[in-house]
C-alpha cells in the first residue's frame, strides 16, 4: 500500500488509512527516543517536516532492521497511536528510512483514524462559501434556531472532499451541550432539512470542536448567518429578515 501512495492517488492513500485503522492488522513499530516500551518515561521520536511534527515509525520487523534503529521501540496498533498523537497536532511518519522518504500521515488524518474514517470527510478539503441558492432552507433554519434556546449562532460552508460528494456543512454554536440541548438541536435540524432540495447532502459540525478542519475554516472565513445575540441587540428599525437571517450579500447566499 505504501508503494501505491503517490501524489494525487487519494484512493490509495485512503486504503492505507483504512488498513492503519483496523485493530490487529494496523500494527506499527513506534521508534522510542527515550525509555523502554511500557515504561512511564517512554517517548516517541519527533520529526519536523514543513513546519509540522510527526512521530516516526516502521511497518514491520523487516523494516525495523532495514532502518538501522538501535534504540528501543514499541509495537502497537496505529489506532491507539492516532488517539494519542492527534490532540497535540502530531502526525505519524511511516518508514522514513525507505527510498523516497516514506509516507507522512498528518494529524488531521490521524483524527479521522481515531474517531472513525467514515465520520469525517477525506482530505485535503476544498472549502468555500456556499454558492447554491436555497433561501427557503436558510430562512426555515434560522426561524427554528431562534426558537431553540440552546443555539447561539449558525455558520455555513461548502465542503468538497478529496473523495466523495460535496456537501453543505452547518456549523452549530451552542450555549450548552446537555442531552436536552443536543436533542433540541437535532430536532431543529430534522425540521429544517425538509426545505433542502432532493439530492443535496447536509451535515452539521459543532463549532466547539477545536480539531475539525471545517470548523477551523468557518471560524476564520465564515460570518454567522444567524447570531442570536446580534439579533437581540439589533435596532428595532433595522432590516432583519427571517429571525436574524441577513439579506444575501453579492456573491454570497
N, C-alpha and C positions, 0 to 999 in steps of 0.2 A: 504493500500500500504506500509506503514512503516513497518508493521509486516512481509511483504513478502521480504523486502530488507535484504538479508543476504550475507555474503562473497561469491563471485562468481556468484550471481544472477544478472547479468548485465541487463537482460531483465526487471526484476522487478524494478531495480534502474532507468532504462531509462523511464519506465512507470511513476514513481514518478516525474521525471524531467518534463515530458510532462504535468502532472497534475499541477505542480507548474507554468509552463509557460503559462497556459491558463488563460487569464484575467477573473475575476469573480469567477471561481472555484478554482483558486490557491491562495485563501485568507489565510493570516497568521497573527498571533498576535505577533508583534515585541515587545520585552521587552525593555523598556527605562530605562537606568541607571540614566539619568539626564533629567529634563524638562518634559513637557507635550506634548501630541500628537499635532502636528501642530505648536508648538512654535519654535522660532529660536534656542533656546538652547537645543532642544531635542537631545538626544544622545543614540544610541543603546548600549546594553551591549557588553561585549567583553570576549570571552573565548579563551584560548590558548591551543591547543591540538597538541601534536607532533611538537611544534615549529611553528605552523600555527595559524592564528587568525580567529575566527568565531564570528558572531553576533547570539546570541541565540533567538529563537522564539518558539511559540507553535502553534498548528494547529487547535485549536478550543477553544470556550469559556469553554468547559468542561475541556480541558487540562490546560487552564489557571488557573482554580480553583484548579485542582489537583496539579499544580506546587507550589502553595503557594506564588506566586509572589505578593508582596504587594506594588510595585511601579507602575508607570504609564505604559501604553502600547499603541501601535498604530496598528490598523487593516488596512492592506493594501494588495495589490497584490504582490505576490512573484516576478513577472516580474519587478515591479518598484524597489523592494529591490535589485534584482540582478543587475539592471543597476547602482544602487548607490554604491554597495559594491565591485564588481569585479575590477574596476580600481585601487582600493587601496589594492588589493590582500587579501580581506576579504572573507571568506566563510560564509555559513549560517548553523546553527545547529538547527535541528528540535527536539523539545521535549526532552531537555537534562535531564529532571526530570524522564523520563519514565524508566521502567525496562530495563536494558541493556544499558542505556545512550542515547537513541535516535539515530538519523542519521545525519551525517555531510555531507554537500554539499560543496566540495572545490570550491575555487574561479574560477578555470578553467571551472567548470561545470556551475557556475553562469554566466560566459561569454557566454556559449552556450545558456542558457536560454535567456539572454539579446539580443543576436544577431541572434537567430534562431537555434534551435536544429539540423535541417537538413542541416545547412550550415557548421557545424563543426563536425569532427569525434568524435564518442563516446569513451571516455577514460575508463580505462587507455590505453595509446597508447604504442605500441612496435615500436620503431624507429631504423632504421639501414641504412647502405649504401645499395643502390640497388644492387642486385646480378644478376638481369636479364640482358642479353646481347642484347642491342638494339643500336648498334653503328650508324646505319643509322639515327635513330631519333636524337641522340645527335649531330651528325655531321650537320644535316639539321638545328636543333635548334640553334646551335652556329653560323652557317652561317647567319641565319635570324636575330639573335641577333646582330651580327656585323653590319648588315645593318640598325638596328633600334637604332637610336642615343640615345633614352631615356634609354636604358638598360646599366647598369654599369657592372653587374655580374649576374651569374646564379649558383644556388646550387641545390642539389637533395637529396631526402630521400625516403626510402621505409617505408610506414606507414601501420601498422596493427592495426585497431581499435578494441575495445572490442566487438563491434557488427558491422557487415557489412564487405564488401570485402576489402582486402588490395589494396593499390593503390600507384602509383608513384607521389610524390609531387615535383614540380619545384619551387624553391624559386627565386623570381624576385627582384633584387635590381635595383632601378631606380634612375636616376638623378632628375627627376621631375614627378609629378603626375597630370599634367594638363589634361583636357579632350582629347586633341590631343595626348598626350603621352600615355594615357591609351588606346585609340583607336588603336594606332600603335602597342602597345604590345599585345593587344587582337588579332589583325590581324596576328602578328608574331606567336602566339601560334596556331591559326587556320591553318596557312600554314604548321606548323611543325608537328602537330599531324597526318597529312596524312601518316607519316612514322611510326606511332605507330602500333604494331600488333593488330589485332582484339581481343577484349576482355580484353585489358589491360587498366584499368582506369588511367587517368592522371589528376591531379589537380594542381592549382597554388596557391601560397601564397605570399603576399607582405612581403619582408624582413624588412620593416619599422614597422611591427605590433609587438609591444613590448609585447603583451599579448597572442600571438599564440604559443602553445607548440611545434609545428613543426618548427616554425621559431627559437625558443629558442634553439632547438636541432641542427638545421643547423648552427647557429652562433657558437656553441661550438664544433661541431663534423665534419661538412661537409666543406671541402675545395672547393672553387668555381671551377667548371669545365669550366666556361668561365669567364674571367675577362678582360674587355676592356682595363683598364689601364696597367695591366701586359702585355697584348699583345702588346700595343703600345710601351712599353719600352723594349721589348724583343730584344736581338741582332739579326741582320739580319740572322746570320748563325745558330741561334737556331732552333732545330727541332720542328716546330709547325704544327700540323695537324688540318685542318678544322677551320680556323679562331680562334685560341686560344684554341681549344679542345686538352687537353694534351693526350699523349699516356696512355692507361689504366695501372695503377699500378697493381701489383699482388693482386688478390682478390678483385679488385675494377673495376667498369665498369661505 
